[in-house]
Amino acid sequence: MMAAIEQVDRCIPSLPERPLAAFADAVYNMGPTIACNTKQSTAARHLKAGNIIAACNQLPRWNKSKIAGGYVELPGLTNRLEAERQLCLS
């Protein structure tokens, strides 16, 4: 988890504590693209632009996993990402 926190902090220095925690959890579970890759992630673009609220609201969009060649929404992932969004916005 510390590696995920450090990764987010390298991409977006000085992020407030709760958004840092939310995005670090997302990075820990899904990889750094969500917070760091501005070409593939709207959340990363918002973070880089300093629009934390918009970035937090992007978290629930990452609730799909590739299964049998297609992307499928996973209820557990949906719930976890909504909890991360709430933490991020609090």
Backbone torsions as a table, in degrees:
resi	resn	phi	psi	omega
1	MET	NA	-37.8	178.5
2	MET	-60.4	-37.7	178.3
3	ALA	-62.9	-37.9	178.9
4	ALA	-67.6	-41.0	177.8
5	ILE	-62.2	-45.4	179.6
6	GLU	-63.7	-37.3	178.2
7	GLN	-62.2	-48.2	179.7
8	VAL	-63.2	-41.7	-179.3
9	ASP	-64.8	-32.7	175.9
10	ARG	-68.3	-39.5	-178.9
11	CYS	-74.2	-43.5	-174.6
12	ILE	-131.2	81.9	-179.2
13	PRO	-62.2	147.7	174.4
14	SER	65.3	27.5	174.9
15	LEU	-67.8	137.1	178.2
16	PRO	-56.7	157.3	-171.1
17	GLU	-54.7	-50.5	-175.4
18	ARG	-69.7	-45.0	173.6
19	PRO	-61.8	-36.9	176.4
20	LEU	-60.5	-45.0	179.5
21	ALA	-63.0	-43.5	-178.8
22	ALA	-65.0	-46.0	-179.1
23	PHE	-73.5	-31.0	175.5
24	ALA	-64.6	-40.4	177.0
25	ASP	-63.2	-42.2	178.4
26	ALA	-63.6	-42.7	178.7
27	VAL	-64.6	-41.0	178.8
28	TYR	-58.2	-41.4	-175.5
29	ASN	-88.8	-27.6	-173.3
30	MET	-124.3	-9.3	-178.4
31	GLY	101.0	167.5	-171.6
32	PRO	-73.4	-11.4	-178.1
33	THR	-53.3	-43.5	-174.6
34	ILE	-57.4	-35.6	-176.2
35	ALA	-106.0	-19.7	-168.5
36	CYS	-118.4	-22.4	-174.1
37	ASN	-96.1	96.4	-176.6
38	THR	-70.9	-13.7	176.8
39	LYS	-82.0	-26.9	-175.6
40	GLN	-113.5	-9.7	-173.8
41	SER	-130.6	119.6	174.3
42	THR	-63.9	-37.0	177.6
43	ALA	-58.6	-45.0	179.2
44	ALA	-62.5	-39.5	178.1
45	ARG	-63.3	-42.8	178.0
46	HIS	-64.5	-42.3	178.4
47	LEU	-59.9	-47.0	-179.2
48	LYS	-61.2	-34.4	179.5
49	ALA	-80.5	-6.0	-179.8
50	GLY	84.9	9.7	179.4
51	ASN	-94.0	80.0	-173.6
52	ILE	-66.0	-40.5	-179.2
53	ILE	-60.6	-46.1	178.6
54	ALA	-63.2	-39.2	178.2
55	ALA	-63.3	-45.3	178.7
56	CYS	-59.0	-39.8	-178.7
57	ASN	-71.2	-10.5	175.9
58	GLN	-83.4	-20.5	-175.2
59	LEU	-52.4	-46.4	-178.3
60	PRO	-61.8	-18.6	180.0
61	ARG	-68.7	-14.8	-176.6
62	TRP	-94.4	35.4	-173.5
63	ASN	-98.0	19.8	-177.3
64	LYS	-117.8	153.2	176.2
65	SER	-133.4	149.0	-179.4
66	LYS	-79.7	120.9	-179.5
67	ILE	-134.5	124.8	178.5
68	ALA	52.0	40.4	175.2
69	GLY	85.6	-3.3	179.5
70	GLY	-130.7	161.0	178.5
71	TYR	-89.8	130.5	-176.8
72	VAL	-125.2	133.1	176.2
73	GLU	-70.6	131.6	179.7
74	LEU	-108.4	120.4	-176.3
75	PRO	-56.5	-41.4	179.6
76	GLY	-63.8	-40.4	177.9
77	LEU	-67.5	-38.9	176.6
78	THR	-58.9	-46.8	-179.8
79	ASN	-63.6	-44.6	-178.4
80	ARG	-64.4	-43.3	-178.8
81	LEU	-68.7	-31.9	175.1
82	GLU	-66.7	-40.3	176.3
83	ALA	-63.0	-40.9	176.6
84	GLU	-63.8	-40.5	177.8
85	ARG	-61.2	-45.4	179.0
86	GLN	-61.6	-43.4	177.4
87	LEU	-61.5	-45.4	-178.2
88	CYS	-59.5	-38.5	-177.2
89	LEU	-85.0	-12.6	-175.8
90	SER	-81.2	NA	NA
